[in-house]
Amino acid sequence: MTDHPTSGLDDVVHQRVRLGILAVAKQARRVEFTFLRGTLALTAGNLSQHLGVLEKAGLVTIDKGYEGKRARTWIQLTKAGKKALHDEIATLKTLIHQLEGPEEEDGGVDPGAAAAPAPG
């Protein structure tokens, strides 16, 4: 028996906010902190916490500097971050494919494969 696709999901990457950070950062060479904060509708503190997790895992780099007189924080995916995002998306595609696979010929789901109803 093979592992279920969900066992391949990376807890660091799969968390909603961190997945959002990686996805937005993937679309640009680098992304500015306030842009991420606004795009993902986060507080500065919440975004900082998630960026710390991603940086510690080696998935992003964080560069602080100035643009004119304004302090700026730039986030960029590392090679490992790009691979982690790619792997996460591939795993999600496998899961979706499995869930949307062909149903039984009678149009129903195999009752033996269905989960037991919740006690109520």
C-alpha positions in Angstrom: 0.0 0.0 0.0 1.3 3.4 -0.9 1.3 6.5 1.3 -1.7 8.9 1.0 -0.7 12.1 -0.9 -1.3 14.2 2.2 1.7 12.5 3.9 3.9 14.4 1.3 2.7 17.8 2.4 5.3 19.9 4.1 4.0 21.5 7.3 6.3 24.5 7.0 5.1 25.2 3.4 1.5 24.1 3.6 0.4 26.5 6.3 -1.9 29.0 4.6 0.0 32.2 5.3 3.4 30.7 4.5 2.1 29.1 1.3 0.8 32.6 0.4 4.2 34.2 1.1 6.0 31.6 -1.1 3.4 32.0 -3.9 3.6 35.8 -4.0 7.4 35.7 -3.7 7.6 33.2 -6.6 5.8 35.6 -8.9 8.5 38.3 -8.4 12.3 38.3 -8.2 11.8 39.8 -4.7 8.9 41.2 -2.8 8.6 44.0 -0.3 7.3 43.4 3.2 4.5 46.0 3.1 3.3 44.6 -0.3 3.1 41.1 1.3 1.4 42.4 4.4 -1.3 44.1 2.3 -1.7 41.4 -0.3 -2.1 38.6 2.3 -4.1 40.9 4.7 -1.8 40.3 7.7 -0.5 42.3 10.6 3.2 43.2 10.6 3.8 41.0 13.6 2.0 38.0 12.1 3.9 38.3 8.8 7.2 38.7 10.7 6.5 35.5 12.6 5.8 33.5 9.4 8.8 35.0 7.6 11.0 33.9 10.5 9.8 30.3 10.1 10.5 30.4 6.4 13.9 32.0 6.9 14.9 29.5 9.5 13.9 26.6 7.2 16.1 28.2 4.5 13.2 28.9 2.1 13.5 32.7 1.9 16.1 35.3 2.5 15.3 38.6 4.1 17.2 41.7 3.3 16.8 45.0 5.1 17.8 48.3 3.6 16.7 51.8 2.7 15.0 53.2 -0.4 15.6 56.9 0.0 15.0 57.6 3.6 12.5 54.8 4.1 13.5 51.5 5.7 12.5 48.5 3.5 12.5 44.8 4.0 12.8 42.6 0.9 11.9 38.9 0.7 13.3 36.5 -1.9 12.8 32.8 -2.4 16.0 30.7 -2.1 16.6 27.8 -4.4 15.3 25.5 -1.6 12.2 27.7 -1.3 11.5 27.4 -5.0 11.9 23.6 -4.8 9.7 23.3 -1.7 6.9 25.3 -3.3 7.2 23.2 -6.5 7.1 20.0 -4.5 4.1 21.2 -2.5 2.2 22.1 -5.6 3.0 18.7 -7.2 1.8 16.9 -4.1 -1.4 19.0 -4.1 -2.0 18.1 -7.8 -1.6 14.4 -7.0 -4.1 14.7 -4.2 -6.6 16.6 -6.4 -6.1 14.0 -9.2 -6.8 11.2 -6.7 -9.9 13.0 -5.4 -11.3 13.8 -8.8 -10.5 10.3 -10.2 -13.1 8.2 -11.9 -16.0 7.1 -9.7 -17.7 3.7 -9.8 -19.5 2.9 -13.1 -22.9 3.4 -11.4 -22.0 7.0 -10.7 -21.6 6.4 -7.0 -18.7 6.0 -4.7 -17.6 2.6 -3.5 -19.4 2.3 -0.1 -16.5 0.2 1.2 -14.2 3.2 0.6 -16.4 5.8 2.2 -15.7 7.0 5.7 -18.0 6.0 8.5 -20.6 8.7 9.4 -19.8 10.8 12.4 -21.5 9.7 15.6 -24.5 11.9 16.3 
